[in-house]
Amino acid sequence: MKRVITYGTFDLFHEGHYNLLKRAKALGDYLIVGVTTEQFDEYRGKVNLTDTLLQRIEHVRQTGFADEIIIEDHVGQKNEDIQRYAIDIFTVGSDWHGAFDSLKSLCEVVYIDRTKDVSTTMLREQNQKIIKLGIVGSGRIAHRFMPEAKRISGINIEAVYNPRIQSAKAFGDAYELNTSTDDWELFLNKIDAVYIASPHNTHYDYIIMALNAGKHVLCEKPMVLKKAQAEEAFALAEKKKLVLMEAIKTAYAPGFIQLLNIANIGSIGRIYDVEACFTKLTSGNVRELRAEENGGSFTELASYPLLAIIKLLGSDYKDLRFESFTDSNGVDIYTKAYFKYNDSLATVKVGLGVKSEGQLIISGTNGYIIVEAPWWKTQGFEVRYEDITRNEKFFYKFLGEGLRYGVIEFASMINRVEKKGYKLTAGDSIAIAGIMERFLDAGRES
């Protein structure tokens, strides 16, 4: 008897899951299906599950393909199970191609082609729609986005749009997307929501067109470069009862949210100063350093420090000035921004050609909080006091690139009746756009 084993989360059970199990069963005589626990999925970075473990097991059982169902709950279990159950064939979907080649020393490994056009759910008790997401742009950030998004339950990447069709097709082929196109209307007809990962200068037009077409929008930072554009976009989203979100990943990360909670409850007393730095060394003919695409340190990196300052001190600053060093093309390679509030100060340091310590320091009357580099991927921070015996360290897991946290919030907001969130509000994004505009205006005047 040929024994086959496969594994999966099987959340929001749909046609793709059904076909995977059907094909796995056809590979042999006896099929064992491993269903992962919530805890193990979280450890692996798959989050935002909808169905309980028992519901997911029941969905698998109802297909009639599984001769035996087991629970997967720890690293290395696949190796153990293959030997324990005398498995002949291990199989998973083709989106994991190559990931389990190490098991070939124990049994045959088969990658089953995934089912395209998965849009309907089946065998589930909760009536929640899978969100069909399309990507605008097929550059570096879009490639980083794909492995993050596939770990989010309830989201299915359906299409990619790029006016350069060859780039769209290459991206679509790489990730087995159903639609790769330079036809905007065709793209919109395939999706419910849009993730905009195109150059800064294109964001505003894509946002407005997508919202007018009735699509929810998640847009990479900086969302837009003018305050009036941000105000217009959020007003349109509210009018149409759609979600518009800026994808500043730090805003949605568990560690950063807890940092804000601790700072804002008075743990270090009254906050008088915030210092936030983000630098990295970049060179060559890249978008980040092209003046015609509004490249430079501030537009590329300042969204993160500005997020921290606005969430901690608000947007009602009284004075703002910038100091920059520019390259031969007039692009800032290092910028400092100085904020003065009625009763506090803040400093931003960003650089693409100058390297500095990328930390966040929040200074208060009773103590201070320090978040070491890279603070924008908040994994831990320390609250420090005059009496060092009171110092306290906090640690949080930061999964992958962190892009998944924004996608989780985006999906959650789409499924809410009230299409608003608190982690990064419309007011926050409008304030950031206003600061971006002031910086660009200052550069033109100098």
Disulfide bonds with the S-S distance in Angstrom:
none
